Amino acid sequence: MGALPKIRISLTRRRRKRAHYLRLKMPTMIHCPNCDKQRLSHHVCPHCGQYKKQQVFEVSEDE
């Protein structure tokens, strides 16, 4: 015979337990030190093309 719960867990309590790993998390955004626009941390800035004060790629002005 397997273990059975002594009392019923309410819908609110069950949903609150699950909520911490089911919610969507916003990505961590930081300010680029070169152009001062927001970018993802540990990623190349899409506005100026720099990462850790090094030019990674050239950004065209057509965009």
N, CA, C and O atoms as a GROMACS GRO file, in nm:
protein
  252
    1MET      N    1   0.085  -0.117   0.000
    1MET     CA    2   0.000   0.000   0.000
    1MET      C    3   0.090   0.123   0.000
    1MET      O    4   0.178   0.136   0.085
    2GLY      N    5   0.068   0.213  -0.094
    2GLY     CA    6   0.151   0.333  -0.106
    2GLY      C    7   0.109   0.442  -0.010
    2GLY      O    8   0.004   0.434   0.054
    3ALA      N    9   0.190   0.542   0.000
    3ALA     CA   10   0.161   0.655   0.088
    3ALA      C   11   0.052   0.742   0.026
    3ALA      O   12   0.052   0.768  -0.094
    4LEU      N   13  -0.040   0.786   0.110
    4LEU     CA   14  -0.150   0.870   0.064
    4LEU      C   15  -0.150   1.000   0.144
    4LEU      O   16  -0.110   1.001   0.260
    5PRO      N   17  -0.194   1.111   0.082
    5PRO     CA   18  -0.198   1.238   0.156
    5PRO      C   19  -0.305   1.235   0.265
    5PRO      O   20  -0.413   1.179   0.246
    6LYS      N   21  -0.274   1.296   0.379
    6LYS     CA   22  -0.369   1.300   0.490
    6LYS      C   23  -0.482   1.399   0.463
    6LYS      O   24  -0.598   1.373   0.495
    7ILE      N   25  -0.446   1.515   0.403
    7ILE     CA   26  -0.548   1.614   0.372
    7ILE      C   27  -0.531   1.658   0.226
    7ILE      O   28  -0.424   1.644   0.167
    8ARG      N   29  -0.638   1.712   0.172
    8ARG     CA   30  -0.635   1.757   0.034
    8ARG      C   31  -0.563   1.892   0.026
    8ARG      O   32  -0.584   1.980   0.109
    9ILE      N   33  -0.479   1.907  -0.076
    9ILE     CA   34  -0.411   2.034  -0.100
    9ILE      C   35  -0.503   2.121  -0.186
    9ILE      O   36  -0.547   2.078  -0.293
   10SER      N   37  -0.531   2.241  -0.140
   10SER     CA   38  -0.621   2.330  -0.215
   10SER      C   39  -0.556   2.374  -0.345
   10SER      O   40  -0.434   2.366  -0.361
   11LEU      N   41  -0.638   2.421  -0.439
   11LEU     CA   42  -0.588   2.467  -0.568
   11LEU      C   43  -0.491   2.583  -0.552
   11LEU      O   44  -0.391   2.591  -0.623
   12THR      N   45  -0.521   2.673  -0.461
   12THR     CA   46  -0.435   2.790  -0.440
   12THR      C   47  -0.297   2.748  -0.390
   12THR      O   48  -0.195   2.797  -0.439
   13ARG      N   49  -0.293   2.658  -0.291
   13ARG     CA   50  -0.165   2.612  -0.238
   13ARG      C   51  -0.086   2.536  -0.342
   13ARG      O   52   0.036   2.553  -0.352
   14ARG      N   53  -0.153   2.453  -0.420
   14ARG     CA   54  -0.085   2.375  -0.524
   14ARG      C   55  -0.028   2.467  -0.632
   14ARG      O   56   0.086   2.448  -0.675
   15ARG      N   57  -0.104   2.565  -0.674
   15ARG     CA   58  -0.059   2.659  -0.778
   15ARG      C   59   0.055   2.747  -0.727
   15ARG      O   60   0.147   2.779  -0.802
   16ARG      N   61   0.050   2.787  -0.600
   16ARG     CA   62   0.156   2.870  -0.543
   16ARG      C   63   0.288   2.792  -0.537
   16ARG      O   64   0.394   2.850  -0.559
   17LYS      N   65   0.282   2.661  -0.507
   17LYS     CA   66   0.403   2.579  -0.504
   17LYS      C   67   0.464   2.568  -0.643
   17LYS      O   68   0.587   2.568  -0.655
   18ARG      N   69   0.383   2.559  -0.746
   18ARG     CA   70   0.433   2.543  -0.882
   18ARG      C   71   0.477   2.674  -0.945
   18ARG      O   72   0.553   2.673  -1.042
   19ALA      N   73   0.432   2.785  -0.893
   19ALA     CA   74   0.451   2.914  -0.959
   19ALA      C   75   0.597   2.956  -0.969
   19ALA      O   76   0.633   3.025  -1.064
   20HIS      N   77   0.682   2.917  -0.877
   20HIS     CA   78   0.819   2.967  -0.875
   20HIS      C   79   0.902   2.916  -0.992
   20HIS      O   80   0.995   2.986  -1.033
   21TYR      N   81   0.873   2.800  -1.046
   21TYR     CA   82   0.952   2.753  -1.159
   21TYR      C   83   0.877   2.760  -1.291
   21TYR      O   84   0.935   2.731  -1.396
   22LEU      N   85   0.750   2.797  -1.289
   22LEU     CA   86   0.673   2.806  -1.413
   22LEU      C   87   0.665   2.948  -1.467
   22LEU      O   88   0.629   2.966  -1.583
   23ARG      N   89   0.700   3.048  -1.386
   23ARG     CA   90   0.685   3.186  -1.434
   23ARG      C   91   0.795   3.219  -1.535
   23ARG      O   92   0.905   3.162  -1.530
   24LEU      N   93   0.765   3.311  -1.624
   24LEU     CA   94   0.861   3.354  -1.723
   24LEU      C   95   0.953   3.458  -1.661
   24LEU      O   96   0.908   3.547  -1.589
   25LYS      N   97   1.080   3.446  -1.689
   25LYS     CA   98   1.177   3.539  -1.632
   25LYS      C   99   1.225   3.634  -1.741
   25LYS      O  100   1.250   3.592  -1.855
   26MET      N  101   1.237   3.759  -1.707
   26MET     CA  102   1.289   3.857  -1.801
   26MET      C  103   1.441   3.840  -1.812
   26MET      O  104   1.507   3.814  -1.711
   27PRO      N  105   1.496   3.855  -1.931
   27PRO     CA  106   1.641   3.844  -1.945
   27PRO      C  107   1.711   3.962  -1.877
   27PRO      O  108   1.654   4.070  -1.867
   28THR      N  109   1.832   3.939  -1.830
   28THR     CA  110   1.908   4.042  -1.762
   28THR      C  111   1.962   4.142  -1.863
   28THR      O  112   2.043   4.107  -1.950
   29MET      N  113   1.918   4.268  -1.852
   29MET     CA  114   1.960   4.372  -1.944
   29MET      C  115   2.054   4.466  -1.870
   29MET      O  116   2.031   4.501  -1.754
   30ILE      N  117   2.163   4.508  -1.938
   30ILE     CA  118   2.257   4.603  -1.881
   30ILE      C  119   2.278   4.715  -1.981
   30ILE      O  120   2.240   4.704  -2.097
   31HIS      N  121   2.340   4.823  -1.936
   31HIS     CA  122   2.371   4.935  -2.024
   31HIS      C  123   2.508   4.913  -2.088
   31HIS      O  124   2.604   4.877  -2.020
   32CYS      N  125   2.515   4.935  -2.218
   32CYS     CA  126   2.641   4.923  -2.290
   32CYS      C  127   2.731   5.040  -2.248
   32CYS      O  128   2.686   5.154  -2.251
   33PRO      N  129   2.856   5.014  -2.210
   33PRO     CA  130   2.944   5.124  -2.169
   33PRO      C  131   2.984   5.216  -2.285
   33PRO      O  132   3.027   5.329  -2.262
   34ASN      N  133   2.970   5.168  -2.409
   34ASN     CA  134   3.010   5.248  -2.524
   34ASN      C  135   2.896   5.340  -2.570
   34ASN      O  136   2.916   5.461  -2.584
   35CYS      N  137   2.777   5.284  -2.596
   35CYS     CA  138   2.667   5.364  -2.651
   35CYS      C  139   2.557   5.391  -2.550
   35CYS      O  140   2.464   5.466  -2.581
   36ASP      N  141   2.564   5.334  -2.432
   36ASP     CA  142   2.469   5.354  -2.321
   36ASP      C  143   2.326   5.311  -2.355
   36ASP      O  144   2.230   5.364  -2.300
   37LYS      N  145   2.312   5.214  -2.446
   37LYS     CA  146   2.182   5.155  -2.475
   37LYS      C  147   2.176   5.018  -2.410
   37LYS      O  148   2.280   4.959  -2.380
   38GLN      N  149   2.055   4.968  -2.388
   38GLN     CA  150   2.041   4.840  -2.320
   38GLN      C  151   2.073   4.725  -2.413
   38GLN      O  152   2.040   4.726  -2.532
   39ARG      N  153   2.139   4.623  -2.354
   39ARG     CA  154   2.173   4.501  -2.426
   39ARG      C  155   2.170   4.386  -2.327
   39ARG      O  156   2.168   4.407  -2.206
   40LEU      N  157   2.168   4.264  -2.380
   40LEU     CA  158   2.175   4.146  -2.295
   40LEU      C  159   2.314   4.134  -2.235
   40LEU      O  160   2.414   4.164  -2.301
   41SER      N  161   2.322   4.092  -2.109
   41SER     CA  162   2.453   4.076  -2.048
   41SER      C  163   2.524   3.957  -2.112
   41SER      O  164   2.460   3.859  -2.149
   42HIS      N  165   2.656   3.966  -2.124
   42HIS     CA  166   2.742   3.865  -2.186
   42HIS      C  167   2.712   3.847  -2.334
   42HIS      O  168   2.734   3.738  -2.388
   43HIS      N  169   2.660   3.951  -2.401
   43HIS     CA  170   2.633   3.947  -2.544
   43HIS      C  171   2.690   4.072  -2.610
   43HIS      O  172   2.713   4.174  -2.544
   44VAL      N  173   2.713   4.062  -2.740
   44VAL     CA  174   2.760   4.177  -2.817
   44VAL      C  175   2.646   4.277  -2.828
   44VAL      O  176   2.531   4.239  -2.848
   45CYS      N  177   2.678   4.405  -2.816
   45CYS     CA  178   2.578   4.510  -2.827
   45CYS      C  179   2.529   4.517  -2.972
   45CYS      O  180   2.612   4.533  -3.062
   46PRO      N  181   2.399   4.505  -2.998
   46PRO     CA  182   2.350   4.511  -3.136
   46PRO      C  183   2.352   4.652  -3.193
   46PRO      O  184   2.339   4.668  -3.315
   47HIS      N  185   2.366   4.753  -3.109
   47HIS     CA  186   2.363   4.892  -3.156
   47HIS      C  187   2.500   4.942  -3.201
   47HIS      O  188   2.510   5.014  -3.300
   48CYS      N  189   2.606   4.904  -3.127
   48CYS     CA  190   2.739   4.953  -3.163
   48CYS      C  191   2.835   4.841  -3.204
   48CYS      O  192   2.940   4.869  -3.262
   49GLY      N  193   2.803   4.714  -3.174
   49GLY     CA  194   2.886   4.602  -3.216
   49GLY      C  195   3.007   4.576  -3.129
   49GLY      O  196   3.101   4.511  -3.174
   50GLN      N  197   3.008   4.625  -3.005
   50GLN     CA  198   3.123   4.604  -2.918
   50GLN      C  199   3.090   4.508  -2.805
   50GLN      O  200   2.975   4.498  -2.761
   51TYR      N  201   3.195   4.437  -2.760
   51TYR     CA  202   3.185   4.349  -2.644
   51TYR      C  203   3.317   4.358  -2.569
   51TYR      O  204   3.423   4.333  -2.626
   52LYS      N  205   3.311   4.392  -2.442
   52LYS     CA  206   3.430   4.410  -2.356
   52LYS      C  207   3.530   4.506  -2.420
   52LYS      O  208   3.650   4.478  -2.424
   53LYS      N  209   3.480   4.619  -2.467
   53LYS     CA  210   3.560   4.728  -2.525
   53LYS      C  211   3.636   4.686  -2.651
   53LYS      O  212   3.736   4.749  -2.685
   54GLN      N  213   3.592   4.581  -2.720
   54GLN     CA  214   3.652   4.539  -2.845
   54GLN      C  215   3.545   4.538  -2.953
   54GLN      O  216   3.432   4.494  -2.930
   55GLN      N  217   3.580   4.587  -3.070
   55GLN     CA  218   3.488   4.590  -3.182
   55GLN      C  219   3.475   4.449  -3.240
   55GLN      O  220   3.573   4.393  -3.288
   56VAL      N  221   3.355   4.392  -3.234
   56VAL     CA  222   3.333   4.256  -3.281
   56VAL      C  223   3.284   4.256  -3.425
   56VAL      O  224   3.332   4.176  -3.506
   57PHE      N  225   3.188   4.345  -3.457
   57PHE     CA  226   3.141   4.357  -3.594
   57PHE      C  227   3.099   4.501  -3.621
   57PHE      O  228   3.070   4.576  -3.528
   58GLU      N  229   3.097   4.537  -3.748
   58GLU     CA  230   3.057   4.670  -3.788
   58GLU      C  231   2.905   4.677  -3.804
   58GLU      O  232   2.844   4.587  -3.862
   59VAL      N  233   2.844   4.782  -3.752
   59VAL     CA  234   2.701   4.802  -3.762
   59VAL      C  235   2.674   4.900  -3.875
   59VAL      O  236   2.730   5.010  -3.877
   60SER      N  237   2.588   4.860  -3.970
   60SER     CA  238   2.557   4.950  -4.081
   60SER      C  239   2.458   5.055  -4.036
   60SER      O  240   2.375   5.029  -3.948
   61GLU      N  241   2.464   5.173  -4.094
   61GLU     CA  242   2.378   5.284  -4.057
   61GLU      C  243   2.242   5.278  -4.129
   61GLU      O  244   2.157   5.364  -4.105
   62ASP      N  245   2.222   5.179  -4.218
   62ASP     CA  246   2.097   5.170  -4.294
   62ASP      C  247   1.980   5.130  -4.206
   62ASP      O  248   1.866   5.162  -4.239
   63GLU      N  249   2.006   5.061  -4.098
   63GLU     CA  250   1.899   5.010  -4.013
   63GLU      C  251   1.840   5.119  -3.939
   63GLU      O  252   1.748   5.098  -3.861
   0.00000   0.00000   0.00000
